[in-house]
Amino acid sequence: MDADAEAEALAQVRAAEVDGIRVREYARVAVRRRQAGVDRLFEAAGVNAGPINTIAEVAADSHIAALGVLRPLVSERWGREVTVVDTPITFDGQVEHGQPGDPPLLGEHNESILAELGYPPDAIAAFAEAGVIRAVEAVSG
């Protein structure tokens, strides 16, 4: 980046701070100057900022890989492998979480949950008939 372009970008950063529109202005400037060291300019101006990444860039990021946030799910429902977002949070020091499964369909566990809560089958059927709960909806692959 030449000195004039750097001065212009720095002026834009400072103007963004004054106008209270840092995020919007950062996005506009960063898209134009992404490969031109704009993050260094923001740091020099004292603006907290980071890159605005595409989904592909996030997926390729080494920190995301290290956290294990994106995990493969072999979906029986869809008959293929898909990538899902897992939690980066650890529980009792455990980083590894169980293999993710297909998300439940709407109403998939209604009967078992209500039965576990003590509702008899006739009450559960009455809930469904009254529209209080909905039946499982099929998903096409």
Secondary structure in CASP SS format (residue, H / E / C, confidence):
PFRMAT SS
TARGET T0000
AUTHOR 0000-0000-0000
METHOD secondary structure of the structure
MODEL  1
M C 1.00
D C 1.00
A H 1.00
D H 1.00
A H 1.00
E H 1.00
A H 1.00
E H 1.00
A H 1.00
L H 1.00
A H 1.00
Q H 1.00
V H 1.00
R H 1.00
A H 1.00
A H 1.00
E H 1.00
V H 1.00
D H 1.00
G C 1.00
I C 1.00
R H 1.00
V H 1.00
R H 1.00
E H 1.00
Y H 1.00
A H 1.00
R H 1.00
V H 1.00
A H 1.00
V H 1.00
R H 1.00
R H 1.00
R H 1.00
Q H 1.00
A H 1.00
G C 1.00
V H 1.00
D H 1.00
R H 1.00
L H 1.00
F H 1.00
E H 1.00
A H 1.00
A C 1.00
G C 1.00
V C 1.00
N C 1.00
A C 1.00
G C 1.00
P C 1.00
I C 1.00
N C 1.00
T C 1.00
I H 1.00
A H 1.00
E H 1.00
V H 1.00
A H 1.00
A H 1.00
D C 1.00
S H 1.00
H H 1.00
I H 1.00
A H 1.00
A H 1.00
L H 1.00
G C 1.00
V C 1.00
L E 1.00
R E 1.00
P E 1.00
L E 1.00
V E 1.00
S E 1.00
E C 1.00
R C 1.00
W C 1.00
G C 1.00
R E 1.00
E E 1.00
V E 1.00
T E 1.00
V E 1.00
V E 1.00
D C 1.00
T C 1.00
P C 1.00
I C 1.00
T C 1.00
F E 1.00
D C 1.00
G C 1.00
Q E 1.00
V C 1.00
E C 1.00
H C 1.00
G C 1.00
Q C 1.00
P C 1.00
G C 1.00
D C 1.00
P C 1.00
P C 1.00
L C 1.00
L C 1.00
G C 1.00
E C 1.00
H C 1.00
N H 1.00
E H 1.00
S H 1.00
I H 1.00
L H 1.00
A H 1.00
E H 1.00
L C 1.00
G C 1.00
Y C 1.00
P C 1.00
P H 1.00
D H 1.00
A H 1.00
I H 1.00
A H 1.00
A H 1.00
F H 1.00
A H 1.00
E H 1.00
A H 1.00
G C 1.00
V C 1.00
I C 1.00
R C 1.00
A C 1.00
V C 1.00
E C 1.00
A C 1.00
V C 1.00
S C 1.00
G C 1.00
END
